[in-house]
């Protein structure tokens, strides 16, 4: 897991890069949590689109994925 601020300054979101992601492959996923949503982005396109999930939906996804 790697923490990376999204922008300079104290108010930036702290993005967490998946331990399954590598800089060599196409699978580079980062997440960050806010009180209202969990955001997911492609770390190779940090300024690109972000997927916003309700915290309960994220918890359901993590539970599902951890069983696979």
mmJSON file of the N, C-alpha and C atoms, coordinates in Angstrom:
{"data_MODEL":{"atom_site":{
"group_PDB":["ATOM","ATOM","ATOM","ATOM","ATOM","ATOM","ATOM","ATOM","ATOM","ATOM","ATOM","ATOM","ATOM","ATOM","ATOM","ATOM","ATOM","ATOM","ATOM","ATOM","ATOM","ATOM","ATOM","ATOM","ATOM","ATOM","ATOM","ATOM","ATOM","ATOM","ATOM","ATOM","ATOM","ATOM","ATOM","ATOM","ATOM","ATOM","ATOM","ATOM","ATOM","ATOM","ATOM","ATOM","ATOM","ATOM","ATOM","ATOM","ATOM","ATOM","ATOM","ATOM","ATOM","ATOM","ATOM","ATOM","ATOM","ATOM","ATOM","ATOM","ATOM","ATOM","ATOM","ATOM","ATOM","ATOM","ATOM","ATOM","ATOM","ATOM","ATOM","ATOM","ATOM","ATOM","ATOM","ATOM","ATOM","ATOM","ATOM","ATOM","ATOM","ATOM","ATOM","ATOM","ATOM","ATOM","ATOM","ATOM","ATOM","ATOM","ATOM","ATOM","ATOM","ATOM","ATOM","ATOM","ATOM","ATOM","ATOM","ATOM","ATOM","ATOM","ATOM","ATOM","ATOM","ATOM","ATOM","ATOM","ATOM","ATOM","ATOM","ATOM","ATOM","ATOM","ATOM","ATOM","ATOM","ATOM","ATOM","ATOM","ATOM","ATOM","ATOM","ATOM","ATOM","ATOM","ATOM","ATOM","ATOM","ATOM","ATOM","ATOM","ATOM","ATOM","ATOM","ATOM","ATOM","ATOM","ATOM","ATOM","ATOM","ATOM","ATOM","ATOM","ATOM","ATOM","ATOM","ATOM","ATOM","ATOM","ATOM","ATOM","ATOM","ATOM","ATOM","ATOM","ATOM","ATOM","ATOM","ATOM","ATOM","ATOM","ATOM","ATOM","ATOM","ATOM","ATOM","ATOM","ATOM","ATOM","ATOM","ATOM","ATOM","ATOM","ATOM","ATOM","ATOM","ATOM","ATOM","ATOM","ATOM","ATOM","ATOM","ATOM","ATOM","ATOM","ATOM","ATOM","ATOM","ATOM","ATOM","ATOM","ATOM","ATOM","ATOM","ATOM","ATOM","ATOM","ATOM","ATOM","ATOM","ATOM","ATOM","ATOM"],
"id":[1,2,3,4,5,6,7,8,9,10,11,12,13,14,15,16,17,18,19,20,21,22,23,24,25,26,27,28,29,30,31,32,33,34,35,36,37,38,39,40,41,42,43,44,45,46,47,48,49,50,51,52,53,54,55,56,57,58,59,60,61,62,63,64,65,66,67,68,69,70,71,72,73,74,75,76,77,78,79,80,81,82,83,84,85,86,87,88,89,90,91,92,93,94,95,96,97,98,99,100,101,102,103,104,105,106,107,108,109,110,111,112,113,114,115,116,117,118,119,120,121,122,123,124,125,126,127,128,129,130,131,132,133,134,135,136,137,138,139,140,141,142,143,144,145,146,147,148,149,150,151,152,153,154,155,156,157,158,159,160,161,162,163,164,165,166,167,168,169,170,171,172,173,174,175,176,177,178,179,180,181,182,183,184,185,186,187,188,189,190,191,192,193,194,195,196,197,198,199,200,201,202,203,204],
"type_symbol":["N","C","C","N","C","C","N","C","C","N","C","C","N","C","C","N","C","C","N","C","C","N","C","C","N","C","C","N","C","C","N","C","C","N","C","C","N","C","C","N","C","C","N","C","C","N","C","C","N","C","C","N","C","C","N","C","C","N","C","C","N","C","C","N","C","C","N","C","C","N","C","C","N","C","C","N","C","C","N","C","C","N","C","C","N","C","C","N","C","C","N","C","C","N","C","C","N","C","C","N","C","C","N","C","C","N","C","C","N","C","C","N","C","C","N","C","C","N","C","C","N","C","C","N","C","C","N","C","C","N","C","C","N","C","C","N","C","C","N","C","C","N","C","C","N","C","C","N","C","C","N","C","C","N","C","C","N","C","C","N","C","C","N","C","C","N","C","C","N","C","C","N","C","C","N","C","C","N","C","C","N","C","C","N","C","C","N","C","C","N","C","C","N","C","C","N","C","C","N","C","C","N","C","C"],
"label_atom_id":["N","CA","C","N","CA","C","N","CA","C","N","CA","C","N","CA","C","N","CA","C","N","CA","C","N","CA","C","N","CA","C","N","CA","C","N","CA","C","N","CA","C","N","CA","C","N","CA","C","N","CA","C","N","CA","C","N","CA","C","N","CA","C","N","CA","C","N","CA","C","N","CA","C","N","CA","C","N","CA","C","N","CA","C","N","CA","C","N","CA","C","N","CA","C","N","CA","C","N","CA","C","N","CA","C","N","CA","C","N","CA","C","N","CA","C","N","CA","C","N","CA","C","N","CA","C","N","CA","C","N","CA","C","N","CA","C","N","CA","C","N","CA","C","N","CA","C","N","CA","C","N","CA","C","N","CA","C","N","CA","C","N","CA","C","N","CA","C","N","CA","C","N","CA","C","N","CA","C","N","CA","C","N","CA","C","N","CA","C","N","CA","C","N","CA","C","N","CA","C","N","CA","C","N","CA","C","N","CA","C","N","CA","C","N","CA","C","N","CA","C","N","CA","C","N","CA","C","N","CA","C","N","CA","C","N","CA","C"],
"label_alt_id":[null,null,null,null,null,null,null,null,null,null,null,null,null,null,null,null,null,null,null,null,null,null,null,null,null,null,null,null,null,null,null,null,null,null,null,null,null,null,null,null,null,null,null,null,null,null,null,null,null,null,null,null,null,null,null,null,null,null,null,null,null,null,null,null,null,null,null,null,null,null,null,null,null,null,null,null,null,null,null,null,null,null,null,null,null,null,null,null,null,null,null,null,null,null,null,null,null,null,null,null,null,null,null,null,null,null,null,null,null,null,null,null,null,null,null,null,null,null,null,null,null,null,null,null,null,null,null,null,null,null,null,null,null,null,null,null,null,null,null,null,null,null,null,null,null,null,null,null,null,null,null,null,null,null,null,null,null,null,null,null,null,null,null,null,null,null,null,null,null,null,null,null,null,null,null,null,null,null,null,null,null,null,null,null,null,null,null,null,null,null,null,null,null,null,null,null,null,null,null,null,null,null,null,null],
"label_comp_id":["UNK","UNK","UNK","UNK","UNK","UNK","UNK","UNK","UNK","UNK","UNK","UNK","UNK","UNK","UNK","UNK","UNK","UNK","UNK","UNK","UNK","UNK","UNK","UNK","UNK","UNK","UNK","UNK","UNK","UNK","UNK","UNK","UNK","UNK","UNK","UNK","UNK","UNK","UNK","UNK","UNK","UNK","UNK","UNK","UNK","UNK","UNK","UNK","UNK","UNK","UNK","UNK","UNK","UNK","UNK","UNK","UNK","UNK","UNK","UNK","UNK","UNK","UNK","UNK","UNK","UNK","UNK","UNK","UNK","UNK","UNK","UNK","UNK","UNK","UNK","UNK","UNK","UNK","UNK","UNK","UNK","UNK","UNK","UNK","UNK","UNK","UNK","UNK","UNK","UNK","UNK","UNK","UNK","UNK","UNK","UNK","UNK","UNK","UNK","UNK","UNK","UNK","UNK","UNK","UNK","UNK","UNK","UNK","UNK","UNK","UNK","UNK","UNK","UNK","UNK","UNK","UNK","UNK","UNK","UNK","UNK","UNK","UNK","UNK","UNK","UNK","UNK","UNK","UNK","UNK","UNK","UNK","UNK","UNK","UNK","UNK","UNK","UNK","UNK","UNK","UNK","UNK","UNK","UNK","UNK","UNK","UNK","UNK","UNK","UNK","UNK","UNK","UNK","UNK","UNK","UNK","UNK","UNK","UNK","UNK","UNK","UNK","UNK","UNK","UNK","UNK","UNK","UNK","UNK","UNK","UNK","UNK","UNK","UNK","UNK","UNK","UNK","UNK","UNK","UNK","UNK","UNK","UNK","UNK","UNK","UNK","UNK","UNK","UNK","UNK","UNK","UNK","UNK","UNK","UNK","UNK","UNK","UNK","UNK","UNK","UNK","UNK","UNK","UNK"],
"label_asym_id":["A","A","A","A","A","A","A","A","A","A","A","A","A","A","A","A","A","A","A","A","A","A","A","A","A","A","A","A","A","A","A","A","A","A","A","A","A","A","A","A","A","A","A","A","A","A","A","A","A","A","A","A","A","A","A","A","A","A","A","A","A","A","A","A","A","A","A","A","A","A","A","A","A","A","A","A","A","A","A","A","A","A","A","A","A","A","A","A","A","A","A","A","A","A","A","A","A","A","A","A","A","A","A","A","A","A","A","A","A","A","A","A","A","A","A","A","A","A","A","A","A","A","A","A","A","A","A","A","A","A","A","A","A","A","A","A","A","A","A","A","A","A","A","A","A","A","A","A","A","A","A","A","A","A","A","A","A","A","A","A","A","A","A","A","A","A","A","A","A","A","A","A","A","A","A","A","A","A","A","A","A","A","A","A","A","A","A","A","A","A","A","A","A","A","A","A","A","A","A","A","A","A","A","A"],
"label_entity_id":["1","1","1","1","1","1","1","1","1","1","1","1","1","1","1","1","1","1","1","1","1","1","1","1","1","1","1","1","1","1","1","1","1","1","1","1","1","1","1","1","1","1","1","1","1","1","1","1","1","1","1","1","1","1","1","1","1","1","1","1","1","1","1","1","1","1","1","1","1","1","1","1","1","1","1","1","1","1","1","1","1","1","1","1","1","1","1","1","1","1","1","1","1","1","1","1","1","1","1","1","1","1","1","1","1","1","1","1","1","1","1","1","1","1","1","1","1","1","1","1","1","1","1","1","1","1","1","1","1","1","1","1","1","1","1","1","1","1","1","1","1","1","1","1","1","1","1","1","1","1","1","1","1","1","1","1","1","1","1","1","1","1","1","1","1","1","1","1","1","1","1","1","1","1","1","1","1","1","1","1","1","1","1","1","1","1","1","1","1","1","1","1","1","1","1","1","1","1","1","1","1","1","1","1"],
"label_seq_id":[1,1,1,2,2,2,3,3,3,4,4,4,5,5,5,6,6,6,7,7,7,8,8,8,9,9,9,10,10,10,11,11,11,12,12,12,13,13,13,14,14,14,15,15,15,16,16,16,17,17,17,18,18,18,19,19,19,20,20,20,21,21,21,22,22,22,23,23,23,24,24,24,25,25,25,26,26,26,27,27,27,28,28,28,29,29,29,30,30,30,31,31,31,32,32,32,33,33,33,34,34,34,35,35,35,36,36,36,37,37,37,38,38,38,39,39,39,40,40,40,41,41,41,42,42,42,43,43,43,44,44,44,45,45,45,46,46,46,47,47,47,48,48,48,49,49,49,50,50,50,51,51,51,52,52,52,53,53,53,54,54,54,55,55,55,56,56,56,57,57,57,58,58,58,59,59,59,60,60,60,61,61,61,62,62,62,63,63,63,64,64,64,65,65,65,66,66,66,67,67,67,68,68,68],
"pdbx_PDB_ins_code":[null,null,null,null,null,null,null,null,null,null,null,null,null,null,null,null,null,null,null,null,null,null,null,null,null,null,null,null,null,null,null,null,null,null,null,null,null,null,null,null,null,null,null,null,null,null,null,null,null,null,null,null,null,null,null,null,null,null,null,null,null,null,null,null,null,null,null,null,null,null,null,null,null,null,null,null,null,null,null,null,null,null,null,null,null,null,null,null,null,null,null,null,null,null,null,null,null,null,null,null,null,null,null,null,null,null,null,null,null,null,null,null,null,null,null,null,null,null,null,null,null,null,null,null,null,null,null,null,null,null,null,null,null,null,null,null,null,null,null,null,null,null,null,null,null,null,null,null,null,null,null,null,null,null,null,null,null,null,null,null,null,null,null,null,null,null,null,null,null,null,null,null,null,null,null,null,null,null,null,null,null,null,null,null,null,null,null,null,null,null,null,null,null,null,null,null,null,null,null,null,null,null,null,null],
"Cartn_x":[0.843,0.0,0.89,0.524,1.284,0.35,0.656,-0.133,0.469,-0.419,0.058,-0.943,-0.53,-1.461,-1.839,-3.09,-3.526,-3.102,-2.773,-2.348,-1.526,-0.694,0.067,-0.861,-0.452,-1.243,-1.881,-2.386,-2.921,-4.296,-5.074,-6.44,-6.571,-5.472,-5.503,-5.987,-6.61,-7.012,-5.781,-5.768,-4.683,-5.141,-4.52,-4.867,-4.029,-4.632,-3.964,-3.906,-2.696,-2.519,-2.618,-3.35,-3.52,-2.179,-2.018,-0.783,-0.704,-1.818,-1.824,-1.473,-1.403,-1.047,0.464,0.924,2.357,2.519,3.684,3.951,4.242,4.391,4.727,3.499,2.371,1.2,0.077,-0.999,-2.12,-3.032,-2.894,-3.79,-3.217,-3.59,-3.122,-4.327,-4.759,-5.961,-5.591,-6.192,-6.019,-7.399,-7.485,-8.735,-8.477,-9.525,-9.513,-10.925,-11.032,-12.345,-12.646,-13.87,-14.405,-15.59,-16.14,-17.301,-18.489,-18.619,-19.777,-19.543,-18.28,-18.034,-16.613,-16.446,-15.119,-14.873,-13.753,-13.418,-12.369,-12.526,-11.608,-11.131,-9.823,-9.279,-8.162,-7.819,-6.665,-5.447,-4.466,-3.306,-2.477,-2.603,-1.862,-2.545,-3.78,-4.524,-5.165,-4.327,-4.788,-5.787,-5.723,-6.66,-7.901,-7.959,-9.071,-10.296,-11.243,-12.495,-12.291,-13.211,-13.193,-14.556,-14.541,-15.765,-16.057,-17.266,-17.661,-18.656,-18.346,-19.21,-19.638,-20.867,-21.307,-20.452,-20.137,-19.309,-19.864,-21.182,-21.762,-21.544,-21.626,-21.367,-19.907,-18.988,-17.567,-17.321,-17.933,-17.771,-18.298,-19.423,-19.962,-18.996,-18.429,-17.476,-16.234,-15.684,-14.475,-14.763,-15.904,-16.275,-16.385,-17.015,-17.145,-15.781,-14.951,-13.642,-12.721,-12.828,-11.936,-12.252,-13.438,-13.82,-13.332,-12.84,-12.422,-10.955],
"Cartn_y":[-1.16,0.0,1.226,2.214,3.445,4.628,5.541,6.756,7.842,8.575,9.633,10.784,12.007,13.129,13.45,13.871,14.173,15.559,16.423,17.778,18.336,19.344,19.947,20.665,20.752,21.461,20.508,21.072,20.265,19.677,20.18,19.712,18.627,18.147,17.154,15.801,15.066,13.704,12.806,11.833,10.851,9.612,9.349,8.209,7.012,5.847,4.603,3.725,3.365,2.523,1.057,0.297,-1.123,-1.833,-2.745,-3.531,-4.506,-4.743,-5.606,-4.842,-3.534,-2.713,-2.621,-2.486,-2.275,-1.156,-0.595,0.446,-0.147,-1.458,-2.108,-2.556,-2.729,-3.269,-2.258,-2.657,-1.753,-1.606,-2.483,-2.463,-1.6,-0.348,0.569,1.289,0.846,1.379,2.067,3.229,3.949,4.285,4.344,4.728,5.783,6.504,7.423,7.461,7.753,7.802,9.209,9.626,10.86,10.454,11.361,10.974,10.494,10.985,10.655,9.528,9.265,8.292,7.748,6.607,6.053,6.306,6.953,7.288,6.321,5.904,4.98,5.637,5.536,6.115,5.246,5.504,4.881,5.722,5.125,5.902,6.438,5.831,6.329,7.527,7.827,8.975,9.68,10.229,10.797,11.936,12.657,13.758,13.301,12.026,11.487,11.227,10.483,10.229,9.407,9.585,8.853,8.207,7.018,6.31,6.58,7.051,7.329,6.272,5.627,4.595,4.982,4.646,4.83,3.918,4.343,3.498,2.083,1.93,0.586,-0.246,0.385,-0.337,-0.772,0.086,-0.267,-1.44,-1.405,-2.5,-3.811,-3.755,-4.959,-5.479,-4.566,-4.971,-5.619,-5.013,-5.559,-6.942,-7.106,-8.421,-9.45,-9.078,-9.97,-10.323,-9.302,-9.513,-10.348,-10.195,-10.94,-12.435,-12.793,-14.207,-14.859,-14.083,-14.606,-14.89],
"Cartn_z":[0.0,0.0,0.0,-0.826,-0.927,-0.775,0.129,0.287,-0.578,-1.271,-2.142,-2.129,-1.714,-1.756,-3.198,-3.416,-4.767,-5.22,-4.282,-4.634,-3.48,-3.754,-2.665,-1.688,-0.443,0.557,1.547,2.646,3.715,3.471,2.525,2.342,1.28,0.749,-0.326,0.187,-0.687,-0.369,-0.342,0.519,0.578,-0.192,-1.322,-2.164,-1.748,-1.729,-1.372,-2.618,-3.022,-4.204,-3.802,-4.566,-4.291,-4.264,-3.321,-3.26,-4.436,-5.115,-6.298,-7.564,-7.49,-8.644,-8.748,-9.974,-10.2,-11.207,-11.25,-12.238,-13.61,-13.685,-14.94,-15.725,-15.06,-15.721,-15.853,-16.52,-16.742,-15.527,-14.528,-13.379,-12.267,-12.246,-11.213,-10.641,-9.482,-8.858,-7.557,-7.326,-6.075,-5.524,-4.191,-3.556,-2.496,-2.164,-1.032,-0.467,0.799,1.441,1.926,1.703,2.257,3.129,3.909,4.713,3.877,2.655,1.822,0.831,0.464,-0.605,-0.553,-1.185,-1.458,-2.94,-3.249,-4.627,-5.151,-6.402,-7.051,-8.34,-8.608,-9.842,-10.385,-11.637,-12.287,-11.934,-11.267,-10.822,-11.978,-13.151,-14.31,-14.952,-14.512,-15.02,-13.824,-12.956,-11.688,-11.864,-12.952,-13.192,-13.951,-14.299,-15.062,-14.214,-14.765,-14.055,-12.788,-11.87,-10.597,-10.406,-9.894,-9.553,-8.087,-7.784,-6.4,-5.949,-4.829,-4.273,-2.866,-2.518,-1.134,-0.262,0.954,1.828,1.999,2.049,2.188,0.934,-0.237,-1.483,-1.553,-1.116,-1.094,-0.149,1.03,1.993,1.409,0.706,0.056,-1.011,-1.803,-2.843,-2.233,-1.193,-0.557,0.023,0.644,1.198,0.078,-1.024,-2.177,-2.771,-2.994,-3.63,-2.734,-1.44,-0.55,-0.523,-0.982,-1.061,-2.343,-3.274,-4.588,-4.626],
"occupancy":[1.0,1.0,1.0,1.0,1.0,1.0,1.0,1.0,1.0,1.0,1.0,1.0,1.0,1.0,1.0,1.0,1.0,1.0,1.0,1.0,1.0,1.0,1.0,1.0,1.0,1.0,1.0,1.0,1.0,1.0,1.0,1.0,1.0,1.0,1.0,1.0,1.0,1.0,1.0,1.0,1.0,1.0,1.0,1.0,1.0,1.0,1.0,1.0,1.0,1.0,1.0,1.0,1.0,1.0,1.0,1.0,1.0,1.0,1.0,1.0,1.0,1.0,1.0,1.0,1.0,1.0,1.0,1.0,1.0,1.0,1.0,1.0,1.0,1.0,1.0,1.0,1.0,1.0,1.0,1.0,1.0,1.0,1.0,1.0,1.0,1.0,1.0,1.0,1.0,1.0,1.0,1.0,1.0,1.0,1.0,1.0,1.0,1.0,1.0,1.0,1.0,1.0,1.0,1.0,1.0,1.0,1.0,1.0,1.0,1.0,1.0,1.0,1.0,1.0,1.0,1.0,1.0,1.0,1.0,1.0,1.0,1.0,1.0,1.0,1.0,1.0,1.0,1.0,1.0,1.0,1.0,1.0,1.0,1.0,1.0,1.0,1.0,1.0,1.0,1.0,1.0,1.0,1.0,1.0,1.0,1.0,1.0,1.0,1.0,1.0,1.0,1.0,1.0,1.0,1.0,1.0,1.0,1.0,1.0,1.0,1.0,1.0,1.0,1.0,1.0,1.0,1.0,1.0,1.0,1.0,1.0,1.0,1.0,1.0,1.0,1.0,1.0,1.0,1.0,1.0,1.0,1.0,1.0,1.0,1.0,1.0,1.0,1.0,1.0,1.0,1.0,1.0,1.0,1.0,1.0,1.0,1.0,1.0,1.0,1.0,1.0,1.0,1.0,1.0],
"B_iso_or_equiv":[0.0,0.0,0.0,0.0,0.0,0.0,0.0,0.0,0.0,0.0,0.0,0.0,0.0,0.0,0.0,0.0,0.0,0.0,0.0,0.0,0.0,0.0,0.0,0.0,0.0,0.0,0.0,0.0,0.0,0.0,0.0,0.0,0.0,0.0,0.0,0.0,0.0,0.0,0.0,0.0,0.0,0.0,0.0,0.0,0.0,0.0,0.0,0.0,0.0,0.0,0.0,0.0,0.0,0.0,0.0,0.0,0.0,0.0,0.0,0.0,0.0,0.0,0.0,0.0,0.0,0.0,0.0,0.0,0.0,0.0,0.0,0.0,0.0,0.0,0.0,0.0,0.0,0.0,0.0,0.0,0.0,0.0,0.0,0.0,0.0,0.0,0.0,0.0,0.0,0.0,0.0,0.0,0.0,0.0,0.0,0.0,0.0,0.0,0.0,0.0,0.0,0.0,0.0,0.0,0.0,0.0,0.0,0.0,0.0,0.0,0.0,0.0,0.0,0.0,0.0,0.0,0.0,0.0,0.0,0.0,0.0,0.0,0.0,0.0,0.0,0.0,0.0,0.0,0.0,0.0,0.0,0.0,0.0,0.0,0.0,0.0,0.0,0.0,0.0,0.0,0.0,0.0,0.0,0.0,0.0,0.0,0.0,0.0,0.0,0.0,0.0,0.0,0.0,0.0,0.0,0.0,0.0,0.0,0.0,0.0,0.0,0.0,0.0,0.0,0.0,0.0,0.0,0.0,0.0,0.0,0.0,0.0,0.0,0.0,0.0,0.0,0.0,0.0,0.0,0.0,0.0,0.0,0.0,0.0,0.0,0.0,0.0,0.0,0.0,0.0,0.0,0.0,0.0,0.0,0.0,0.0,0.0,0.0,0.0,0.0,0.0,0.0,0.0,0.0],
"pdbx_formal_charge":[null,null,null,null,null,null,null,null,null,null,null,null,null,null,null,null,null,null,null,null,null,null,null,null,null,null,null,null,null,null,null,null,null,null,null,null,null,null,null,null,null,null,null,null,null,null,null,null,null,null,null,null,null,null,null,null,null,null,null,null,null,null,null,null,null,null,null,null,null,null,null,null,null,null,null,null,null,null,null,null,null,null,null,null,null,null,null,null,null,null,null,null,null,null,null,null,null,null,null,null,null,null,null,null,null,null,null,null,null,null,null,null,null,null,null,null,null,null,null,null,null,null,null,null,null,null,null,null,null,null,null,null,null,null,null,null,null,null,null,null,null,null,null,null,null,null,null,null,null,null,null,null,null,null,null,null,null,null,null,null,null,null,null,null,null,null,null,null,null,null,null,null,null,null,null,null,null,null,null,null,null,null,null,null,null,null,null,null,null,null,null,null,null,null,null,null,null,null,null,null,null,null,null,null],
"auth_seq_id":[1,1,1,2,2,2,3,3,3,4,4,4,5,5,5,6,6,6,7,7,7,8,8,8,9,9,9,10,10,10,11,11,11,12,12,12,13,13,13,14,14,14,15,15,15,16,16,16,17,17,17,18,18,18,19,19,19,20,20,20,21,21,21,22,22,22,23,23,23,24,24,24,25,25,25,26,26,26,27,27,27,28,28,28,29,29,29,30,30,30,31,31,31,32,32,32,33,33,33,34,34,34,35,35,35,36,36,36,37,37,37,38,38,38,39,39,39,40,40,40,41,41,41,42,42,42,43,43,43,44,44,44,45,45,45,46,46,46,47,47,47,48,48,48,49,49,49,50,50,50,51,51,51,52,52,52,53,53,53,54,54,54,55,55,55,56,56,56,57,57,57,58,58,58,59,59,59,60,60,60,61,61,61,62,62,62,63,63,63,64,64,64,65,65,65,66,66,66,67,67,67,68,68,68],
"auth_comp_id":["UNK","UNK","UNK","UNK","UNK","UNK","UNK","UNK","UNK","UNK","UNK","UNK","UNK","UNK","UNK","UNK","UNK","UNK","UNK","UNK","UNK","UNK","UNK","UNK","UNK","UNK","UNK","UNK","UNK","UNK","UNK","UNK","UNK","UNK","UNK","UNK","UNK","UNK","UNK","UNK","UNK","UNK","UNK","UNK","UNK","UNK","UNK","UNK","UNK","UNK","UNK","UNK","UNK","UNK","UNK","UNK","UNK","UNK","UNK","UNK","UNK","UNK","UNK","UNK","UNK","UNK","UNK","UNK","UNK","UNK","UNK","UNK","UNK","UNK","UNK","UNK","UNK","UNK","UNK","UNK","UNK","UNK","UNK","UNK","UNK","UNK","UNK","UNK","UNK","UNK","UNK","UNK","UNK","UNK","UNK","UNK","UNK","UNK","UNK","UNK","UNK","UNK","UNK","UNK","UNK","UNK","UNK","UNK","UNK","UNK","UNK","UNK","UNK","UNK","UNK","UNK","UNK","UNK","UNK","UNK","UNK","UNK","UNK","UNK","UNK","UNK","UNK","UNK","UNK","UNK","UNK","UNK","UNK","UNK","UNK","UNK","UNK","UNK","UNK","UNK","UNK","UNK","UNK","UNK","UNK","UNK","UNK","UNK","UNK","UNK","UNK","UNK","UNK","UNK","UNK","UNK","UNK","UNK","UNK","UNK","UNK","UNK","UNK","UNK","UNK","UNK","UNK","UNK","UNK","UNK","UNK","UNK","UNK","UNK","UNK","UNK","UNK","UNK","UNK","UNK","UNK","UNK","UNK","UNK","UNK","UNK","UNK","UNK","UNK","UNK","UNK","UNK","UNK","UNK","UNK","UNK","UNK","UNK","UNK","UNK","UNK","UNK","UNK","UNK"],
"auth_asym_id":["A","A","A","A","A","A","A","A","A","A","A","A","A","A","A","A","A","A","A","A","A","A","A","A","A","A","A","A","A","A","A","A","A","A","A","A","A","A","A","A","A","A","A","A","A","A","A","A","A","A","A","A","A","A","A","A","A","A","A","A","A","A","A","A","A","A","A","A","A","A","A","A","A","A","A","A","A","A","A","A","A","A","A","A","A","A","A","A","A","A","A","A","A","A","A","A","A","A","A","A","A","A","A","A","A","A","A","A","A","A","A","A","A","A","A","A","A","A","A","A","A","A","A","A","A","A","A","A","A","A","A","A","A","A","A","A","A","A","A","A","A","A","A","A","A","A","A","A","A","A","A","A","A","A","A","A","A","A","A","A","A","A","A","A","A","A","A","A","A","A","A","A","A","A","A","A","A","A","A","A","A","A","A","A","A","A","A","A","A","A","A","A","A","A","A","A","A","A","A","A","A","A","A","A"],
"auth_atom_id":["N","CA","C","N","CA","C","N","CA","C","N","CA","C","N","CA","C","N","CA","C","N","CA","C","N","CA","C","N","CA","C","N","CA","C","N","CA","C","N","CA","C","N","CA","C","N","CA","C","N","CA","C","N","CA","C","N","CA","C","N","CA","C","N","CA","C","N","CA","C","N","CA","C","N","CA","C","N","CA","C","N","CA","C","N","CA","C","N","CA","C","N","CA","C","N","CA","C","N","CA","C","N","CA","C","N","CA","C","N","CA","C","N","CA","C","N","CA","C","N","CA","C","N","CA","C","N","CA","C","N","CA","C","N","CA","C","N","CA","C","N","CA","C","N","CA","C","N","CA","C","N","CA","C","N","CA","C","N","CA","C","N","CA","C","N","CA","C","N","CA","C","N","CA","C","N","CA","C","N","CA","C","N","CA","C","N","CA","C","N","CA","C","N","CA","C","N","CA","C","N","CA","C","N","CA","C","N","CA","C","N","CA","C","N","CA","C","N","CA","C","N","CA","C","N","CA","C","N","CA","C","N","CA","C","N","CA","C"],
"pdbx_PDB_model_num":[1,1,1,1,1,1,1,1,1,1,1,1,1,1,1,1,1,1,1,1,1,1,1,1,1,1,1,1,1,1,1,1,1,1,1,1,1,1,1,1,1,1,1,1,1,1,1,1,1,1,1,1,1,1,1,1,1,1,1,1,1,1,1,1,1,1,1,1,1,1,1,1,1,1,1,1,1,1,1,1,1,1,1,1,1,1,1,1,1,1,1,1,1,1,1,1,1,1,1,1,1,1,1,1,1,1,1,1,1,1,1,1,1,1,1,1,1,1,1,1,1,1,1,1,1,1,1,1,1,1,1,1,1,1,1,1,1,1,1,1,1,1,1,1,1,1,1,1,1,1,1,1,1,1,1,1,1,1,1,1,1,1,1,1,1,1,1,1,1,1,1,1,1,1,1,1,1,1,1,1,1,1,1,1,1,1,1,1,1,1,1,1,1,1,1,1,1,1,1,1,1,1,1,1]
}}}
